[in-house]
């Protein structure tokens, strides 16, 4: 019975992932081709506009003028999109899929998993485009790139766990949902993605060691920039992700009946 329930949940998630990825482009003449065009356009914009504005500051601040600023910016932006998209879509999942929850039997702790899966697939497509861009114009690829999907998966799961906790809380306190969007925007500017960590005030830089999103993003940037991965950040992120997921699953199942009554 448990196995049958898992198969049912997997099918439900698969349907939601397909809808999220394909439905927005169904009426377009190019269809799913937009799935590749959009990341290519973003990469060109990031690599031209931001590189021109920030590359000189980057060289003077961090001393690696031979590396384009886009090799620093784009992995961070793409990784951040996975985290922020997973948090916000998961936090809204109970409300967004209320029609489904009311009609059929679903596992409310697992159903929102479609959100990080969608973000992860978008990231994979974007990174394939970025990898081709790097190989041609920016920095050479190397075996360390194989670790990027693992780091991104951890970031997506962390976003899922955080979003699921917020989804449960938002069922009882609706103000949590709009507050989530504001908090995510603030967290973006507290994370060295557009700017360099070296540009932060000296008193603020030590706090990055306690910034769980930064842990994964800086390791992904380091891989692209041919720098060593910070192992302590990886293991700390792994432990935190497992803990947050465990708490989120417990909360979703503990308050499932109450959430269904409130929808």
C-alpha positions, 0 to 999 in steps of 0.5 A: 500500500505504501509503495502504491501511494508513492507511485500515485504521488510520483504520477501526480508530481509528474503531471504537475511538472509537465503542466508547469513546463509546457502549458505556458508555451502551448499557444506559442508558435515556437512552443517548447523552443522558448524553453531554450531561447529564454536562458540563452537570452538571459545569459547573453544579457548577463555576460554583456551588460553586467560584465561591462559594468562590473568587470573592472571593479571585480578585478580590482577587488578580487584580483582575477581580471582574467576571468569574465564577471559573467563566470561569477554572476551567472552560476550564482543567479541561476542557483539563486533562481532555483532556491527562490523559485522553490521557496515561493512556489512551494509556499503557495502550493496548497493555495495554488493546488487547492482545487486538486487537494479537495478533489483527489487523495494527495500526500500534502507533504509530497505534492509541492515537490513539483515546484523544486523539480520544475526549477531544477529542470529549468536550471539544467537547461540553463546550465547546458546553455551556459556550459556551451557559452563558457566553453566557447568564450569564457572559461574552460570546462572541467570535471568539477562541473559534474558536482554542480547538479548535486549542489543545485539539488541540495539547494532546491531541496533546502528551498522546498523544505523552507517553502513547505514550512512556510506553506503550513504556517501560511495556512494558519497565518495568511500574511506569511505568504506575502511576507515570504516574497519580501523576505526572499528579495531581502535575502537576495541582496544579502547574498553575494551574487551581483556583488563580490563578498570582498566588497562587503564591510569587514564586519559583515563578511564573517556572517557569510559563514552562517548564510546557508544559501551562500554556502552552496552558491559560493561553491558553485561559483568556485567550481566554474571559476576553477577554485576549490570547493569549501567542504565545510559549507557542503557538509553543513548544507547537507545536514541543514537540508536534511533537518529542514526537510524532516521538520517540514515533512513532520509539520505537513503531516501533523497539520494535514487535516487542519490545512484541508479544513482551511482550504 
